[in-house]
Amino acid sequence: MKKKVTIVVVIVLVIVLIAACVMWRIGGVETESALGDHQKYVYAYVSLIEGNEVTYMEVDESVAKAAEERVKEKAKAEDGAGSDSTEQSGQMQMPPDMDSTEMPQGAPGGMSDMTGETVTTMIPVGVTVHTTSDTTTTFSRLASGDLLKILVETDSDGNEIIEEIWMLQ
């Protein structure tokens, strides 16, 4: 009798924990998509990063989403096949002799999907960077070739300040 009660309690506890995780995950998605009055998302392809100064080219949201889906599908395929691939999970690297304002041929979506704006800005110290594996880190993890989703807030003086970054590739 005591054994049955213990098993039932454990099962109920597991169900409650799973439900709590699902609710927490759903809550996280809602807060991510709710933008403040002076906030916007920018999708960017990093062309150069030195310290906390980053130069990026803006890309269309659809291009960023498509690239993110390709990386997820590739990761699933590699996990399913048990591959020991040494590739850098689809991350594109910029040749050292390339001008930082040029896009490599393998850039997400090609040149036609760039908005044409190249931005150089500072990443404030302490900005949270979310990796593709749902962990958080600092901007020191960012490199040329990264595809990012950046939360930008415009302050009262009209300056755009990076608030949070998500690595898409």
Rosetta blueprint (number, residue, H / E / L):
1 M L
2 K H
3 K H
4 K H
5 V H
6 T H
7 I H
8 V H
9 V H
10 V H
11 I H
12 V H
13 L H
14 V H
15 I H
16 V H
17 L H
18 I H
19 A H
20 A H
21 C H
22 V H
23 M H
24 W H
25 R H
26 I H
27 G H
28 G H
29 V H
30 E H
31 T H
32 E H
33 S H
34 A L
35 L L
36 G L
37 D L
38 H L
39 Q E
40 K E
41 Y E
42 V E
43 Y E
44 A E
45 Y E
46 V E
47 S E
48 L E
49 I E
50 E E
51 G L
52 N L
53 E E
54 V E
55 T E
56 Y E
57 M E
58 E E
59 V E
60 D L
61 E H
62 S H
63 V H
64 A H
65 K H
66 A H
67 A H
68 E H
69 E H
70 R H
71 V H
72 K H
73 E H
74 K H
75 A H
76 K H
77 A H
78 E H
79 D H
80 G H
81 A H
82 G L
83 S L
84 D L
85 S L
86 T L
87 E L
88 Q L
89 S L
90 G L
91 Q L
92 M L
93 Q L
94 M L
95 P L
96 P L
97 D L
98 M L
99 D L
100 S L
101 T L
102 E L
103 M L
104 P L
105 Q L
106 G L
107 A L
108 P L
109 G L
110 G L
111 M H
112 S H
113 D H
114 M E
115 T E
116 G E
117 E E
118 T E
119 V E
120 T E
121 T E
122 M E
123 I L
124 P L
125 V L
126 G L
127 V L
128 T E
129 V E
130 H E
131 T L
132 T L
133 S L
134 D L
135 T L
136 T E
137 T E
138 T L
139 F H
140 S H
141 R H
142 L L
143 A L
144 S L
145 G L
146 D L
147 L E
148 L E
149 K E
150 I E
151 L E
152 V E
153 E E
154 T E
155 D L
156 S L
157 D L
158 G L
159 N L
160 E E
161 I E
162 I E
163 E E
164 E E
165 I E
166 W E
167 M E
168 L L
169 Q L
